[in-house]
């Protein structure tokens, strides 16, 4: 699947990435109330993105994964231009993108939304939707609009008779095809797809995934694929970027990332995937707690309150993305696999299920202040009814980690 | 366990809409399954397959206009479908409880969560207010809600999605039901939180011996939470059996199609094979097997009559007239259609 991608570090520097974000941040300022002013409250800004560096290489499918609230949709909107970043810069093909985009820049970066029921105007027929775009961006002369519309529908697997139909006449999967047709009608270079298959049934998902793969081949599109379903991501993408609370915490090629996750959050995500192969959910380590509030980002590493490997330094050091040892492929170090964790090097060969990376007497294990789960796990656990913390009873089972440690 | 009476027995259940002067719309048709005491049973299907309606029929929460047209839902020797509403309400809570997909819409937004959890025990177990609150705290602790004493006073909007779903589960478990109905309880949650909630449901069911009826569209979730399952398509049960065996060797072409079209994290290189076409409109279902128009194994006989439930192994059935022919070849390769 990844035969077409040119993905090692060297060739990426030769050709500028089709889209590059540098230090992109987005803060939403909340209105300050009188009470806030009296209390001198500082919880008035939501940090959705905080210094995001990301590049989308030509012809690749890059997946952006993370929990809800991690900022992945905000980043997608910043890249497509519907949200203006509060800091940082964007470059398309090596040239800076201004906050106010011209028609041509706008044309080159197109978006497909999650829900095809709400992203299509119910009162505009498919034909007039497409012709409006084709004329506005002067893709083809007026006389060829109809032929071009039919060609585009053909690309997404719809028939000519769809032209006169309205969105309500189509099923969910077909609507998503129409949404994709709308995006590719203006001949973009970049497609940003925000959870494009999450609202669809399983059997339909596969047809849309197949469509994305085919369009990438036929039209040479570069695709940024925002998703939370890692099985889908693994299937479609060449590289994966993992987001947590407004930051990118790990980037690597897909196989490499899933084989050799170096950020504890990536590990937790992978361990959380429901699987067809594993026996039962209880056999695996669960990440404790909920994501922290983006109003109140933890000091130091933003993942440390939930991290099973956190040490004292994690509370004060805010790690930047740095290269980590690569397990797969021939690519040398450098930017082939980057992770933002001060313990990334230690975590390489540690199976999180068999060996907690922290020594039992490590002070990090007894840090009640940073746990989001019950601050007093002992009393809850002593009553037989309490849900036992997952770690101890999971220690002897590792059904899915046999292939660890191939580095 | 096979010799004892099942906890819940659904027989020839038909759910639909009555229409004057025209045929009834039969959304779920002649559905049968049974859940034993302590069994974890999954109902899998795509949207529109009738899986959620089936669960709602068991709980007596069918939407207005939709009703049980025929068949029985037996719980502990009583037929729920024919029972009066007040008698039924007595069962809901202490015997049968339900967890919904969207905790934000299922919880009352203007009542503190502690009160919502305590309501069941007060009404059904006759506890005093103070005793019910104590039980609520205990239940919240069991479901892993941090700092339950403080959280008692929270309103649903003050909690995260994962915590809200835990509150729903705490509500459902507060009267120690014998059957827990779950309607896609984790679909609205993130994977990491989904994992926590599934773990919790599995643990609690194991601990208390509560039986589980778990509706979902996610095959991997069923694989991890349930021991047995029924696969539904267009209101019909097309296959049933132990989860592991059904997934290892599906005997109905639809089950097989579902498995082939879903990406599997443990097998990333497998090619996804979509199922062509769409599910039929339930108001105008084709004659014969409802899956026949999309089935690559369909022959003429498939459209003649509804296929019977064929026995395809211990505890397994498949509603396909060709299951014995194609079943053997499933693992190897294609059967000419």
Contacts between the chains, C-beta under 8 A, distances in Angstrom:
chain1	res1	chain2	res2	distance
A	1	B	269	7.8
A	67	B	190	4.2
A	67	B	191	7.6
A	67	B	192	6.2
A	67	B	193	7.7
A	68	B	161	7.7
A	68	B	190	5.6
A	171	B	278	5.5
A	173	B	278	8.0
A	201	B	46	4.2
A	201	B	47	5.7
A	201	B	217	6.7
A	202	B	46	6.6
A	202	B	217	6.3
A	202	B	218	7.9
A	202	B	219	7.3
A	202	B	258	6.1
A	202	B	261	5.7
A	202	B	262	4.9
A	203	B	46	6.5
A	203	B	257	6.3
A	203	B	258	6.3
A	203	B	261	4.6
A	203	B	274	5.9
A	203	B	275	4.1
A	204	B	274	7.2
A	205	B	261	7.1
A	205	B	262	7.6
A	205	B	263	8.0
A	206	B	261	4.0
A	206	B	262	7.5
A	206	B	263	7.8
A	206	B	272	4.0
A	206	B	273	6.9
A	206	B	274	3.9
A	207	B	274	4.1
A	209	B	263	7.6
A	209	B	272	6.3
A	210	B	272	6.7
A	210	B	274	6.7
A	228	B	190	6.6
A	228	B	191	6.3
A	229	B	191	7.9
A	229	B	263	7.8
A	230	B	191	7.2
A	230	B	265	6.3
A	231	B	220	7.5
A	231	B	262	7.6
A	231	B	263	4.1
A	231	B	264	6.3
A	231	B	265	4.3
A	231	B	268	7.9
A	232	B	263	5.4
A	234	B	263	6.9
A	234	B	265	6.2
A	234	B	268	4.6
A	235	B	263	4.3
A	235	B	268	6.2
A	235	B	272	6.7
A	255	B	268	7.8
A	258	B	268	7.8
A	268	B	192	5.9
A	269	B	191	6.3
A	269	B	192	6.5
A	271	B	195	7.5
A	272	B	191	4.3
A	272	B	192	4.6
A	272	B	194	6.8
A	272	B	195	3.9
A	273	B	191	6.2
A	273	B	220	7.5
A	273	B	265	5.1
A	274	B	191	7.8
A	274	B	194	7.2
A	274	B	195	7.6
A	274	B	198	7.4
A	274	B	218	6.3
A	274	B	220	3.7
A	274	B	221	4.6
A	274	B	223	7.2
A	274	B	224	5.4
A	275	B	220	5.4
A	275	B	223	7.0
A	275	B	224	6.9
A	275	B	264	7.7
A	275	B	265	5.6
A	275	B	266	5.8
A	276	B	219	6.6
A	276	B	220	5.2
A	276	B	223	5.4
A	276	B	247	6.4
A	276	B	264	4.8
A	276	B	265	7.6
A	276	B	266	6.2
A	276	B	267	7.7
A	277	B	264	7.5
A	277	B	265	8.0
A	277	B	266	3.9
A	277	B	267	7.8
A	278	B	223	7.7
A	278	B	224	6.5
A	278	B	266	7.8
A	279	B	224	7.7
A	280	B	202	6.5
A	280	B	224	5.6
A	280	B	225	7.8
A	281	B	195	6.2
A	281	B	198	4.5
A	281	B	199	4.8
A	281	B	202	5.8
A	281	B	224	4.6
A	281	B	225	6.6
A	282	B	199	5.6
A	282	B	202	5.6
A	282	B	203	6.6
A	284	B	195	7.4
A	286	B	192	7.5
A	286	B	195	5.0
A	286	B	196	5.0
A	286	B	199	5.5
A	287	B	192	4.5
A	287	B	195	7.3
A	287	B	196	7.5
A	288	B	196	7.7
A	289	B	146	8.0
A	290	B	160	4.4
A	290	B	161	8.0
A	290	B	162	5.2
A	290	B	163	6.8
A	290	B	193	6.7
A	291	B	160	7.8
A	291	B	190	7.7
A	372	B	146	6.7
A	373	B	144	7.1
A	373	B	146	5.5
A	374	B	141	7.7
A	374	B	144	7.7
A	374	B	146	4.6
A	374	B	147	6.9
A	375	B	146	7.1
A	375	B	147	7.2
A	380	B	141	5.6
A	383	B	141	7.8
A	385	B	138	7.4
A	385	B	141	7.7
A	385	B	142	4.9
A	385	B	207	7.1
A	386	B	141	6.6
A	386	B	142	6.6
A	387	B	142	6.7
A	387	B	143	7.4
A	387	B	144	4.8
A	387	B	199	7.8
A	387	B	200	6.2
A	387	B	203	5.7
A	387	B	204	8.0
A	388	B	203	7.8
A	390	B	199	6.8
A	400	B	266	6.9
